[in-house]
């Protein structure tokens, strides 16, 4: 009767699997365990990287596995920024402002990136104001429009009567 190997884990497939697991459970390091296996003979050698993968994948309790999965989900959620804003500069500026107001001390977008984003927004506003001014000058010079003069408007009946006669 042949047995089917269900895992590619070198430690699980080793004839010394029970000794490996007990040494790991007693707090043995992967490097020391790898050296011990090498002393046992070349056919028993398992690299310390393979031992670390075995410890990580097969010897953790269900609580540790659930905690690791929850931490992975949390990291993915933290990387995902959900916002109605489509302007990246506004998004980074607001994210930095929010992070600065928190006291936990973690900043995903750095302050330098926030300042650069604000600088981009300032340059956009300057260019927009320059464009508006150039359009107004072009309209005045072409005679297509009259300049808009800001101020208050009021009618003076005496002036209207004097100019109409």
C-alpha positions as CSV (number, residue, x, y, z in Angstrom):
1,X,0.0,0.0,0.0
2,X,1.4,3.4,-1.0
3,X,0.8,6.5,1.1
4,X,0.0,9.8,-0.6
5,X,2.0,12.8,0.6
6,X,-0.5,15.6,1.3
7,X,2.0,18.3,2.2
8,X,5.3,19.4,0.7
9,X,6.6,20.4,4.2
10,X,10.0,18.9,4.7
11,X,9.6,18.7,8.5
12,X,6.2,17.0,8.2
13,X,7.6,14.4,5.8
14,X,10.7,13.8,7.9
15,X,11.0,10.5,9.9
16,X,12.1,12.7,12.8
17,X,8.9,14.8,12.7
18,X,8.0,14.1,16.4
19,X,11.5,15.0,17.6
20,X,11.4,18.2,15.5
21,X,8.0,19.2,16.8
22,X,9.0,18.5,20.5
23,X,12.2,20.5,20.2
24,X,10.3,23.4,18.6
25,X,7.7,23.2,21.3
26,X,10.4,23.4,24.0
27,X,11.7,26.6,22.5
28,X,14.6,25.4,20.3
29,X,15.8,27.8,17.7
30,X,15.5,26.9,14.0
31,X,19.2,27.4,13.5
32,X,20.1,25.0,16.3
33,X,17.5,22.5,15.2
34,X,18.9,22.6,11.7
35,X,22.4,22.0,13.0
36,X,21.1,19.0,15.1
37,X,19.5,17.5,12.0
38,X,22.7,17.9,10.0
39,X,24.6,16.0,12.7
40,X,22.0,13.2,12.5
41,X,23.0,12.7,8.9
42,X,22.8,14.3,5.5
43,X,19.5,12.5,4.7
44,X,17.8,14.2,7.7
45,X,19.0,17.8,7.1
46,X,16.3,20.4,6.8
47,X,17.2,24.1,6.3
48,X,16.4,26.6,9.0
49,X,14.1,28.4,6.5
50,X,12.1,25.3,6.0
51,X,11.9,24.7,9.7
52,X,10.7,28.3,10.2
53,X,8.0,27.8,7.6
54,X,6.9,24.5,9.3
55,X,6.7,26.3,12.7
56,X,4.7,29.1,11.2
57,X,2.3,27.0,9.1
58,X,1.8,23.9,11.2
59,X,2.7,24.5,14.9
60,X,0.7,27.6,15.7
61,X,-2.5,27.3,17.8
62,X,-5.9,28.2,16.3
63,X,-5.9,31.5,18.3
64,X,-2.5,32.5,16.9
65,X,-3.6,31.7,13.4
66,X,-6.8,33.7,13.9
67,X,-4.8,36.6,15.3
68,X,-2.4,36.5,12.3
69,X,-5.3,36.4,9.9
70,X,-7.0,39.3,11.6
71,X,-3.8,41.3,11.6
72,X,-3.5,40.7,7.8
73,X,-7.0,41.9,7.2
74,X,-6.4,45.0,9.3
75,X,-3.3,45.8,7.4
76,X,-5.2,45.5,4.1
77,X,-8.0,47.7,5.4
78,X,-5.5,50.3,6.5
79,X,-3.9,50.5,3.1
80,X,-7.2,51.0,1.5
81,X,-8.3,54.6,1.5
82,X,-12.0,55.0,0.7
83,X,-12.9,58.5,-0.1
84,X,-15.3,60.3,-2.5
85,X,-12.4,62.6,-3.5
86,X,-10.9,62.0,-6.9
87,X,-8.2,64.6,-6.5
88,X,-5.1,62.8,-5.2
89,X,-3.5,66.0,-3.8
90,X,-6.7,66.7,-1.8
91,X,-6.7,63.1,-0.6
92,X,-3.1,63.2,0.6
93,X,-3.5,66.6,2.2
94,X,-6.6,65.5,4.1
95,X,-5.0,62.2,5.2
96,X,-2.0,63.9,6.5
97,X,-4.1,66.4,8.4
98,X,-6.2,63.6,9.9
99,X,-3.1,61.6,10.9
100,X,-1.5,64.7,12.5
101,X,-4.6,65.2,14.7
102,X,-4.3,61.6,16.0
103,X,-2.0,60.9,18.9
104,X,-0.9,57.4,18.0
105,X,2.1,58.8,16.1
106,X,1.7,56.7,12.9
107,X,1.7,58.5,9.6
108,X,1.1,56.6,6.4
109,X,1.4,59.7,4.1
110,X,4.2,61.7,5.5
111,X,4.2,65.3,6.4
112,X,6.5,66.1,3.5
113,X,4.0,64.5,1.1
114,X,1.2,66.5,2.7
115,X,3.1,69.7,2.2
116,X,3.9,68.8,-1.4
117,X,0.2,68.1,-1.9
118,X,-0.7,71.5,-0.5
119,X,1.9,73.1,-2.7
120,X,0.3,71.5,-5.7
121,X,-3.0,72.8,-4.7
122,X,-1.6,76.3,-4.2
123,X,0.0,76.2,-7.7
124,X,-3.3,75.1,-9.2
125,X,-5.1,78.0,-7.6
126,X,-2.5,80.5,-8.9
127,X,-2.7,79.1,-12.4
128,X,-6.5,79.3,-12.3
129,X,-6.4,83.0,-11.1
130,X,-3.9,83.8,-13.9
131,X,-6.1,82.2,-16.5
132,X,-9.1,84.1,-15.3
133,X,-7.2,87.4,-15.4
134,X,-5.9,86.7,-18.9
135,X,-9.4,85.9,-20.1
136,X,-10.8,89.1,-18.7
137,X,-8.0,91.1,-20.3
138,X,-8.6,89.4,-23.7
139,X,-12.3,90.1,-23.5
140,X,-11.7,93.8,-22.7
141,X,-9.2,94.2,-25.5
142,X,-11.4,92.5,-28.0
143,X,-14.4,94.5,-27.0
144,X,-16.4,91.4,-26.4
145,X,-17.2,92.2,-22.8
146,X,-17.0,95.1,-20.4
147,X,-14.8,94.8,-17.4
148,X,-16.5,93.8,-14.2
149,X,-16.1,96.4,-11.6
150,X,-16.8,95.3,-8.1
151,X,-18.6,97.6,-5.8
152,X,-22.1,98.8,-4.7
153,X,-24.7,100.2,-7.1
154,X,-27.3,102.7,-6.2
155,X,-29.3,105.2,-8.2
156,X,-29.2,108.9,-7.3
157,X,-32.5,110.5,-8.5
158,X,-30.9,114.0,-8.7
159,X,-28.1,112.8,-11.0
160,X,-30.5,110.9,-13.2
161,X,-32.7,114.0,-13.5
162,X,-29.7,116.3,-14.2
163,X,-28.3,114.0,-17.0
164,X,-31.6,113.4,-18.7
165,X,-32.4,117.1,-19.3
